[in-house]
């Protein structure tokens, strides 16, 4: 047996190698989690700004268009115009809610890639057993 440790690894060497492999795998998965969380945060910030801009511009347009219509028909069809606008806005609201739900269903699950990698790791370990 060589004093420099060139002999075949024993039980402790195997455990060290197994521990190193386990920690390395966990480190890779944690890096993937960090990347996915960063991407998700960036996507949520983008969505927030887009929604804010859309809401601001949309509310201003709807408000002034509604005021203009009510002003134009103030003497003759005031209540009909107000009822029509209320119906229009209710239908638009329902359509927006349904569309947003569809959008949310199409979004990938949070940490989907990480979960897939963990499942792949488990299947590889089970095959070797």
SULQUIJO-V780640 format. One record per residue. N is the residue number from 1. SS is DSSP state (hx for helix, st for strand, lp for the rest). Layout:
n,ss
N,SS
N,SS
This chain:
n,ss
1,lp
2,lp
3,lp
4,lp
5,lp
6,lp
7,lp
8,lp
9,lp
10,lp
11,hx
12,hx
13,hx
14,hx
15,hx
16,hx
17,hx
18,hx
19,hx
20,hx
21,hx
22,hx
23,hx
24,hx
25,hx
26,hx
27,hx
28,hx
29,hx
30,hx
31,hx
32,hx
33,hx
34,hx
35,hx
36,hx
37,hx
38,hx
39,hx
40,hx
41,hx
42,hx
43,hx
44,hx
45,hx
46,hx
47,hx
48,hx
49,hx
50,hx
51,hx
52,hx
53,hx
54,hx
55,hx
56,hx
57,hx
58,hx
59,hx
60,hx
61,hx
62,hx
63,hx
64,hx
65,hx
66,hx
67,hx
68,hx
69,hx
70,hx
71,hx
72,hx
73,lp
74,lp
75,lp
76,lp
77,lp
78,hx
79,hx
80,hx
81,hx
82,hx
83,hx
84,hx
85,hx
86,hx
87,hx
88,hx
89,hx
90,hx
91,hx
92,hx
93,hx
94,hx
95,hx
96,hx
97,hx
98,hx
99,hx
100,hx
101,hx
102,hx
103,hx
104,hx
105,hx
106,hx
107,lp
108,lp
109,lp
110,lp
111,lp
112,hx
113,hx
114,hx
115,hx
116,hx
117,hx
118,hx
119,hx
120,hx
121,hx
122,hx
123,hx
124,hx
125,hx
126,hx
127,hx
128,hx
129,lp
